[in-house]
Amino acid sequence: MRKFALLVGLVLLAGMPALAQDYPKGEFYAGYAYHRILGSNVPAGFAVNFAGNFHPNVGIVGDFGYGTKSGANAYSYMGGVRLAGRGEKATGFVHAMVGGATIGNGASTSGLAFGFGGGVDAYATDRVGFRGEFLWIPTRFSGVWETEAFRFGAGIVVKWGQ
């Protein structure tokens, strides 16, 4: 928990110069995702998320992830808060979310999911960039916690409303 608080503090300090800058009112991300859930690697997948920013360093985010392997599917759907440190050509961020997850191949099981992670957006233009992100996803299915679930992702981010 201390490491997470330190990471949040560093992101906020890095974003202090952004207080005088314009910031995007919204951001959309879509990209490839590599999942690990319930002890199984799920290499084929994607993730999308939308963020609405009401401050240069604070926004609300909604996230959806999907992965499939050998007919088994894994979904995550979460929402929460994102903290960002904005620079001229890059943005670092951390987010904390809560929602649900569903796994199955025919019959499915749903449970509680949390998402804690972050990433970096490197901008190629004023509006379009590339994102690398990591998300740790502790889940609870049928009364049992799974704490080894995570997702790595890479893709394109588009921002608007500056």
Secondary structure as UniProt FT lines:
FT   HELIX           2..14
FT   HELIX           16..20
FT   STRAND          26..37
FT   TURN            38..39
FT   STRAND          40..42
FT   STRAND          44..55
FT   TURN            56..57
FT   STRAND          58..69
FT   TURN            70..71
FT   STRAND          72..86
FT   STRAND          90..104
FT   STRAND          108..123
FT   STRAND          128..136
FT   STRAND          139..141
FT   TURN            142..143
FT   STRAND          144..146
FT   STRAND          150..160
//
